[in-house]
Amino acid sequence: MNATLGRPLPTTIPQYLEQLRDALRDADPAMVQDALYDAEEYLRSELAEQAGRDEAEVIAAVAGSYGAPEEVADIYRQTEVTVNRALQAPRPPRRPSLAGRFFGVVADPHTYGSLFYMLLSLATGVFYFTWVVTGASLSAGLLVLIVGVPLLLLFLMSVRLLALVEGRIVEVLLGQRMPRRPLYTQRDKSWLKRIGELFTDGRTWTATAYLLLMLPLGTAYFTAVVTLLSLSLSLLLVPVAALLGFGGASIHLQGLYVDLAGSWWLASLSFLVGVVLLFVSLHVARLVGRFHGWLAKHLLVRSPVL
């Protein structure tokens, strides 16, 4: 029997996928999920097209065209390097100064992705929370009837679908590598076993928790970004109000009234404070983006189990 890197070639699709997973054991779980899903789709399509041939013969032929598991793993690793470079923000050629790091946040595209995500998260959080609460309560309430069981299964599968959609949003806006394919499940297992794995898979429940958690997180993100941006932009516009002779650009602190637009030095000071606060807001957005990308990675992604 032919062998690759000292290992015999697999004779069945599960064996091929097991060797591929083993070859990618130290890789990003999101990439492993994509690789297993793509390999299974290709192998099963080849098996369907060559229905008259033995499965071992088809796998051996695929190893010569699609590649042996170790070869496919190397291709995915090389591709992942390119993907990671595309997801990462461009870095300066040398270590910037403190001022360069502070003001350089405007050149990071992930900053604006994080800002948009923080604004979008309120809407997605409300939708996710409503979907999970409605689906869970409706499924639980109808479990006494026959229709409750398939409804519960549909609800749990919809949670996985929403997790995949949310992962795509997180990757595009926050730059965190997330799966682009559905979670791999071994298709030659019985339906009962696959249904049982849907309940015993911890990621089903961590994804459900993530969708519920998005409502308070989305509310906090939206409130923070709107408050910081509106305050900083208001302070930046004070000199414009002073130049045009408008009053009303003022602050009130415990009965103390200060007309910022009525004095040029106060207007200039408010402008400087507004600039600093604007850059602080951008840093906060980027920090939130990194935190939420980490959270999504840990709650929505897992290493597939064969």
N, C-alpha and C positions, 0 to 999 in steps of 0.2 A: 504494500500500500504506500502511495506517495505520502510524504510528510513535509511540513513546513516548520522550520526552526525546531526540528526534533519532535514535533507533535504530529500524530496521525491526523489526516484530514477528517472532518466530521462526515457522518453518513446520513444525518437527519437535520432538519431545520433547528430543533431545540439544541442539538449539540453544536451546530454552527454558531448560534446566538450565545450559547454559554461560553464558547471559546472567545467570541468577540467581546463579551462583557469582561471576561478574565483579562484579555489584552488591554482593556480600557479601565482596569480597576482603579488606577490612580488619577483618572481624568475627571473633568468637570461633570457632575451628575446630569446637568442639562444636556451636555453633548452626548453622554452615554445613552440617554433616553432617545435622542434623535437618531443616533447611529443604529440602535437596536430596531427602532421602528422602520427606518429606511431599509435595513437589511432584510427584515422579515417580509416587507412588502415586495421587495425584488425577488426574494427566494420563492415566495408563494406564487407570484405571477409567472416565474419560470416553470414552476412545478405544474401550474394549470395549463400552460402552453404545451408542455411535453407530458401530457397525461398518460401516454402509453409507456413511458420509461420508468425505471425504478428510481425511487427517491435518492438513493445513494449515488446513482449515475448522474442524476441532475445536479446534485450538490458538488460532485467532482468536476462537472463541466463548468459550473458557476464559479468554482474556485479559480478556474483558469481565466475567466472573463471579468467577473466582478471582483475577484481576489479572495485569497485565503483570509481567515479572520485576522491574523496578525498584520497582513498587508492592508486590509481595510482600516484597521485601527491606526496604522501609521498615516494613512491618507487623512483620516479625520483629525488626527493630532496636528498635522501640518496645516489643514484648513482652519483649525481652531486658532492657530497663531495669527493668521490673517484676520479672522473675525475679531479677536481680542484687540488687535491693533486698530481696527475700525471703530470698535466700541470705546476705546480709551481716548480721552481728550489729548490733543497735542501738547507735548511738554516742551518747555524752553530748553535751549541747548546747554545752558549752565544753570546752576542753582541761583534763583533770583533773590534779591534782597527782601527784607521784611516788607518794605513799601511795594516792591514788585509783586510779592505774593498777595498782598492785600488788594491792590488795584488790578492785578492780573486776572481776577475772577471774572471780569467782563469778557475775557477771551475764551473762557471755557464754555463750549456749547452745552455741556451737561447742566450748567447753571440755569439756562433758560428752559431746558427740558424739565428740570426740577420745579421751576416756577410754574410752568404749565401744568405739571402733574399735581402740584399742590392746589391749583385752582380747579382742576378736573376732579380731584379726589372726593370732593363733597358730593358731586352728582353720582359718581360711581359707588361711593360709600352708601348713599341712600338706596340706590338700586340693589346693591349686593345684600344689604341688611334686610330690605323688604322681601327680596326673593328667598333668602334663607329662612327667615321667620315664617313667611307664608307657606313655603314648601314643607318645612319641618312640621309645623302645626297641622297643616292639612293632611300630610301623610300619617302623622301619629293619630290624628282623630279618626282616620278611616281604616286603621289597621284591623279593627274588629270586623271589617268587611273584606271580601276577597279583593276588591279593587284597591285596597290600601297598600298591599304588598308591591304590585307593579308600579304604583304611584311613588312609593318610597324609592324603588330602584331608579326610576326616571329622575327623581329629585337628586339622588346621589351622583348619577351620571352627569346631570346638569351642573353640579358643583365642580366636577372635574373639568367640564367644558369652560365654565367661567374662570377657573384657575388658569387654564391655558390661555384664554383671552387676556386676562389680567397680566399674565407673564409676558405676553407680547407688548402690552402697553408699557410695562416696567422696563423691558429691554430697549424699546425705542426711545423712551423719554429719559430714563435714568442710567442707561448704559450697562445694566447688569445682565450678564448672559443668562437667558432663560430658555426653556424648551420651545422648539418650534414644531414639534410633533406631539400627538397624544401620547399618553403613558402606555408603554409597551405591556401587553398581556399575551401570554402564550395561547394561541388560538386552538391548539389541539386539546386543550383541557376541556372538561365537561362544563356545560353552562352552570351547573350547580356549584362546581368548584370556583368558577370565575365570579359568580355572584357572592359566594362566601368570601373571596378575597377582597371584593369591593367593601365589605363590612370590616374585615380584619386589617385592611391596609391603613396604617396610621395616618398616611398623607390625605386620605379622604376626610378625616376629622380635623387635621391641622389646616387643610384648605377651607373647611367650613368655618373654623375659628378665625382664619384670616379674613374671610368675607364679612363675618360679623364685626371684626375689629376695625374694618375699614370705615365704619360710620363714625366712631369717636375720633379716629385718626384723621379722617377726611375733614371733619368739622374743625379739628385743631389746626390742620394744615391750612385750610382755606381762611380761617380767622386770622392766623398769624401772618400770612402773606398779604392779605388785604389790608390789615392794620399797619404793617410795616411799610408797605409801598405807598399807601395813601398818606401816611404821616410824613414820610421822607419827601414825597412829591409836593406836598403842601408847603413844607419848609423851603424847598427849592424855588417855589413860585412867589415867595414873599418879596424878593427884590423886584420882580415884575410888577407886583401890586404897588410897591413904593414908587417905581418909575412912572407908572400911570396915574399916580395920585390917589389910589384907592385905599381906603381905610378898612378896618375889619379884620385884617390879618393880625390877630392878637391871641394872647393866651391869658387864662384866668386861673390863678392859684390862690385858693383860700382868700378870696376877696381882693387879691392884687391883680390889677389890670395892666397889661403891658401891650402897647400897640407896636407890633414888630415892623409894620410898614411905615410907621411914622418917624422912624429914625434910620438913617443910612447904615450906621454901624450895627444896629440891631438886625437890620435886614441882611447885611453881609454875614453877620454871625449865624443867622438862621440858615442862610444858604450853605455855609460851610458845614453846619450840623446836618443839614439835609443830605449833602454829598456823602458824609461819613455814614449816616444812617442808611442811605441807599446801598452803599457797598456792604455794610453789615447785613442788610436784608439779603443781598445776593449770596453772601457766605452762609447765612442761615439756610437759604434754599438749597445750596449745594450740600450742606451737612445733612439736611433732612432727606435729600435724594439718596445719599450714601446709606443712611440708616434704613430707609425704607427698602432700598435694593437688597440690603443684607437680610431684612425681615422677610421679604418675599422669597428670597433664595432658600431660607431655612424652613419656611412653612409650605411652599408650593412645589418644591423640587425634591426628588429622592433618587437614589440609585435604583434602577429597575431590578426586580427580582424575578428570575426565571422560574 
